[in-house]
């Protein structure tokens, strides 16, 4: 009986945790997307600095030497 109650308690806890996660995702979806987009912009800016994406014409001083 004790094992069964522990098993049922574990399943119930998992269902509640999944429900809370779904609720929080739906509630804060706009913020999640905004933070993801901001992180992508930061990563893109950092990568463009390393790859020399901001090269102006054929000026060899604009190239990064990594």
PyMOL commands that set and color helices and strands:
alter all, ss='L'
color gray80, all
select helices_A, chain A and resi 2-27+29-51+60-62
alter helices_A, ss='H'
color red, helices_A
deselect
rebuild
show_as cartoon
